[in-house]
Amino acid sequence: MNIIEILKSLLLGVVEGITEWLPISSTGHMILVNEFIGNTGFTNSDLYLYVIQLGAILAVVTLYFNKLNPFSPKKSAEQKKETWQMWFKVIVACVPAAVIGLALNDFMETFENWYVVSAMLILYGIAFIFIEKKQKRTKIDSISQLDYKTAVLIGAFQVLSIIPGTSRSGSTILGSMILGCSRAVSAEFSFFLAIPVMFGVSFLKIVTYDAAFALADVITLLVGMVVAYVVSLLSIKFLVEYVKKHDFKSFGYYRIALGIVVIAFFLLFR
């Protein structure tokens, strides 16, 4: 067993658990972390970096299990109907990612470089600040108020996350807010959209992986997934509480600062 890979997996699990849910780009952070800790080994493979997300997504399922479960005996017939409708909206919103995202996925991987990542970090940071300053009132304050047309449009924004450095949560939250959703609805719908998308991408990476799984690699991946799961629980709870009293401008400033750090790092040290 490679202790170095296990330690790297512990760190990457923490990074994944934080950055997957906050709109600050998990890709940008993963690139920086891998540069600092050494971008070699199984922890730098596409399989690891995508499948570790399963730990993060299980945190959403855990925290929102009752809300996501249309068969819950605790729910009335009307509540079960609303849960089914919510799932239909999630599925409809995932169609653009399934059609466009999968078609362009391999092509967009060629743009996984610090130029694109830093540009997207800064661009989306500016966008968050601009939208927050312009948005005064919301039209959609609960997922039940979300119509299917708006769900599809949010899904179209999610497609933008195939561009490295944009952030899946960042794209969907920003798109939701532009379309009139409250911060709370934007964040929650982003969580739910992640379930089919991230499960689908992880499954695709596993079935298309062209190398044999070593036991050490499986252990390394499981370590990262467990850490990502625990940290995700905390991150999601933090974001839910945060948006009740604050806006997303601080995340915009953070993205801009991180983009500048990425540029400085690669210009000065690479």
C-alpha positions as CSV (number, residue, x, y, z in Angstrom):
1,M,0.0,0.0,0.0
2,N,1.3,3.4,-1.0
3,I,1.1,5.7,2.1
4,I,1.8,8.8,0.0
5,E,-1.2,8.0,-2.2
6,I,-3.4,7.5,0.8
7,L,-2.3,10.8,2.3
8,K,-2.9,12.6,-1.0
9,S,-6.3,10.9,-1.2
10,L,-7.1,12.3,2.3
11,L,-6.3,15.8,1.2
12,L,-8.1,15.5,-2.1
13,G,-11.1,14.2,-0.3
14,V,-11.2,17.3,1.8
15,V,-10.8,19.5,-1.2
16,E,-13.6,17.6,-3.1
17,G,-15.9,17.8,-0.1
18,I,-15.6,21.5,0.2
19,T,-15.3,22.7,-3.5
20,E,-18.0,20.4,-5.0
21,W,-20.8,22.3,-3.3
22,L,-19.5,25.8,-2.8
23,P,-19.5,27.7,-6.2
24,I,-15.7,28.0,-6.3
25,S,-14.7,25.3,-8.8
26,S,-13.5,21.9,-7.7
27,T,-11.4,21.7,-10.9
28,G,-9.4,24.8,-10.2
29,H,-8.6,23.6,-6.7
30,M,-7.8,20.1,-7.8
31,I,-5.3,21.4,-10.3
32,L,-3.6,23.6,-7.7
33,V,-3.5,20.8,-5.1
34,N,-2.2,18.3,-7.5
35,E,0.5,20.7,-8.6
36,F,1.6,21.2,-5.0
37,I,1.5,17.5,-3.9
38,G,2.7,16.0,-7.2
39,N,0.5,15.3,-10.1
40,T,1.5,11.7,-10.5
41,G,0.0,8.4,-9.4
42,F,-3.6,7.0,-9.3
43,T,-4.9,10.1,-7.4
44,N,-4.1,12.2,-10.5
45,S,-6.1,9.9,-12.9
46,D,-9.4,10.9,-14.4
47,L,-11.1,7.9,-12.8
48,Y,-10.0,8.9,-9.3
49,L,-10.9,12.6,-9.7
50,Y,-14.4,11.8,-11.0
51,V,-15.4,8.7,-9.0
52,I,-14.3,10.4,-5.7
53,Q,-17.4,12.5,-6.3
54,L,-19.6,9.6,-5.4
55,G,-18.7,10.2,-1.7
56,A,-19.8,13.8,-2.1
57,I,-23.1,13.0,-3.7
58,L,-23.9,10.4,-1.1
59,A,-23.8,13.3,1.4
60,V,-26.7,15.0,-0.5
61,V,-28.7,11.8,-0.4
62,T,-28.1,11.4,3.3
63,L,-29.0,15.0,4.2
64,Y,-32.1,15.2,2.0
65,F,-33.2,11.6,2.0
66,N,-36.7,12.3,3.3
67,K,-37.2,15.2,0.9
68,L,-35.9,13.1,-2.0
69,N,-37.9,10.0,-1.1
70,P,-41.3,9.9,-2.8
71,F,-42.2,6.7,-1.0
72,S,-41.8,8.0,2.5
73,P,-44.7,6.9,4.8
74,K,-44.3,10.2,6.7
75,K,-45.5,12.1,3.6
76,S,-49.1,12.8,2.6
77,A,-50.4,12.0,-0.9
78,E,-49.9,15.6,-1.9
79,Q,-46.3,15.7,-0.5
80,K,-45.5,12.5,-2.4
81,K,-46.9,14.1,-5.6
82,E,-44.7,17.2,-5.0
83,T,-41.7,14.9,-4.5
84,W,-42.3,13.2,-7.8
85,Q,-42.7,16.5,-9.6
86,M,-39.4,17.7,-8.1
87,W,-37.7,14.6,-9.5
88,F,-39.3,15.1,-12.9
89,K,-37.9,18.7,-12.9
90,V,-34.5,17.4,-12.0
91,I,-34.6,14.8,-14.8
92,V,-35.7,17.4,-17.3
93,A,-33.0,19.7,-16.2
94,C,-30.4,17.0,-16.7
95,V,-31.3,16.5,-20.4
96,P,-29.1,19.3,-21.7
97,A,-26.1,17.9,-19.8
98,A,-26.9,14.4,-21.0
99,V,-27.1,15.4,-24.7
100,I,-24.7,18.3,-25.0
101,G,-22.4,17.6,-22.1
102,L,-21.6,14.0,-23.1
103,A,-21.1,15.0,-26.7
104,L,-18.6,17.6,-25.9
105,N,-17.0,16.1,-22.8
106,D,-13.9,14.6,-24.5
107,F,-13.4,17.7,-26.6
108,M,-13.6,20.0,-23.5
109,E,-11.0,17.9,-21.7
110,T,-8.4,19.4,-24.1
111,F,-9.1,22.7,-22.3
112,E,-8.1,21.5,-18.9
113,N,-5.2,23.9,-18.5
114,W,-4.5,26.8,-16.2
115,Y,-5.2,29.4,-18.8
116,V,-8.9,28.4,-19.1
117,V,-9.3,27.5,-15.4
118,S,-8.0,30.9,-14.2
119,A,-10.0,32.8,-16.8
120,M,-13.2,31.0,-15.8
121,L,-12.6,31.5,-12.1
122,I,-12.3,35.2,-12.6
123,L,-15.1,35.5,-15.1
124,Y,-17.6,33.7,-12.9
125,G,-16.4,35.6,-9.9
126,I,-17.2,38.8,-11.6
127,A,-20.6,37.4,-12.7
128,F,-21.5,36.4,-9.2
129,I,-20.7,39.9,-7.9
130,F,-22.6,41.6,-10.8
131,I,-25.7,39.4,-10.5
132,E,-25.9,39.9,-6.7
133,K,-25.7,43.6,-7.1
134,K,-28.5,43.6,-9.8
135,Q,-30.9,41.1,-8.2
136,K,-33.3,42.8,-5.9
137,R,-36.2,40.4,-5.6
138,T,-36.9,36.8,-6.6
139,K,-39.8,35.1,-8.4
140,I,-39.2,31.5,-7.3
141,D,-38.8,30.9,-3.5
142,S,-39.4,27.1,-3.5
143,I,-38.7,24.3,-5.8
144,S,-42.5,23.6,-6.1
145,Q,-42.8,27.1,-7.8
146,L,-40.1,26.1,-10.4
147,D,-41.7,25.3,-13.7
148,Y,-40.3,22.8,-16.3
149,K,-39.2,25.5,-18.7
150,T,-37.1,27.2,-16.0
151,A,-35.7,23.7,-15.0
152,V,-34.6,23.1,-18.5
153,L,-32.9,26.5,-18.7
154,I,-31.1,25.8,-15.4
155,G,-30.0,22.6,-17.0
156,A,-28.6,24.5,-19.9
157,F,-26.5,26.6,-17.5
158,Q,-25.3,23.4,-16.0
159,V,-23.8,22.4,-19.4
160,L,-21.4,25.3,-19.0
161,S,-19.7,23.4,-16.2
162,I,-17.9,21.2,-18.8
163,I,-15.6,24.2,-19.2
164,P,-12.8,23.7,-16.7
165,G,-12.8,26.2,-13.9
166,T,-16.5,27.2,-14.1
167,S,-17.8,24.9,-11.3
168,R,-21.0,22.7,-11.7
169,S,-22.6,24.3,-8.6
170,G,-21.4,27.7,-9.7
171,S,-23.0,27.4,-13.1
172,T,-26.3,26.1,-11.9
173,I,-26.6,28.5,-9.0
174,L,-25.7,31.5,-11.2
175,G,-28.1,30.4,-13.8
176,S,-30.9,29.8,-11.3
177,M,-30.4,33.3,-9.8
178,I,-30.5,34.9,-13.3
179,L,-33.8,33.1,-13.9
180,G,-35.3,34.5,-10.7
181,C,-34.7,31.8,-8.1
182,S,-33.9,32.7,-4.5
183,R,-30.4,31.8,-3.2
184,A,-31.8,29.0,-1.1
185,V,-33.7,27.4,-4.1
186,S,-30.7,27.9,-6.4
187,A,-28.4,26.1,-3.9
188,E,-30.9,23.3,-3.2
189,F,-31.8,22.6,-6.8
190,S,-28.1,22.5,-7.6
191,F,-27.6,19.8,-5.0
192,F,-30.4,17.7,-6.4
193,L,-29.2,18.2,-10.0
194,A,-25.8,16.8,-9.0
195,I,-27.3,13.4,-8.1
196,P,-28.0,12.0,-11.6
197,V,-25.2,14.0,-13.2
198,M,-22.4,12.9,-10.9
199,F,-23.6,9.3,-10.6
200,G,-23.8,9.2,-14.4
201,V,-20.3,10.6,-15.0
202,S,-18.8,8.4,-12.3
203,F,-20.4,5.3,-13.8
204,L,-19.2,6.3,-17.3
205,K,-15.6,6.7,-16.1
206,I,-15.7,3.3,-14.3
207,V,-17.0,1.3,-17.3
208,T,-14.6,3.1,-19.8
209,Y,-11.6,2.7,-17.5
210,D,-9.1,0.7,-19.6
211,A,-6.7,-0.4,-16.9
212,A,-6.9,-3.1,-14.2
213,F,-8.0,-2.1,-10.7
214,A,-5.3,-2.8,-8.1
215,L,-6.3,-3.3,-4.5
216,A,-4.2,-0.4,-3.5
217,D,-6.0,1.9,-5.9
218,V,-9.4,0.7,-4.6
219,I,-8.4,1.5,-1.0
220,T,-7.0,4.9,-2.1
221,L,-10.3,5.7,-3.8
222,L,-12.4,4.5,-0.9
223,V,-10.4,6.7,1.5
224,G,-11.0,9.7,-0.7
225,M,-14.7,9.0,-1.0
226,V,-15.2,8.6,2.7
227,V,-13.4,11.8,3.5
228,A,-15.3,13.6,0.7
229,Y,-18.6,12.3,2.1
230,V,-17.9,13.5,5.7
231,V,-16.6,16.9,4.5
232,S,-19.5,17.3,2.1
233,L,-22.0,16.9,4.9
234,L,-20.4,19.9,6.7
235,S,-20.0,21.9,3.5
236,I,-23.7,21.5,2.4
237,K,-24.9,22.4,5.9
238,F,-22.7,25.4,5.9
239,L,-23.9,26.7,2.5
240,V,-27.6,26.2,3.4
241,E,-27.2,28.2,6.6
242,Y,-24.9,30.8,4.9
243,V,-27.4,31.7,2.1
244,K,-30.1,32.4,4.7
245,K,-28.2,35.5,5.8
246,H,-25.6,36.3,3.1
247,D,-25.3,36.6,-0.6
248,F,-22.8,35.0,-3.0
249,K,-20.5,38.0,-3.5
250,S,-17.9,36.7,-1.1
251,F,-17.6,33.6,-3.3
252,G,-17.2,35.8,-6.3
253,Y,-14.3,37.7,-4.7
254,Y,-12.8,34.4,-3.6
255,R,-12.9,33.1,-7.2
256,I,-11.2,36.2,-8.5
257,A,-8.5,35.9,-5.9
258,L,-8.0,32.2,-6.7
259,G,-7.8,32.9,-10.4
260,I,-5.1,35.4,-9.8
261,V,-3.2,32.9,-7.6
262,V,-3.4,30.3,-10.3
263,I,-2.0,32.7,-12.9
264,A,0.8,33.9,-10.6
265,F,1.7,30.3,-9.6
266,F,2.0,29.1,-13.2
267,L,3.8,32.2,-14.5
268,L,6.3,32.3,-11.6
269,F,6.9,28.7,-10.8
270,R,6.2,26.7,-13.9
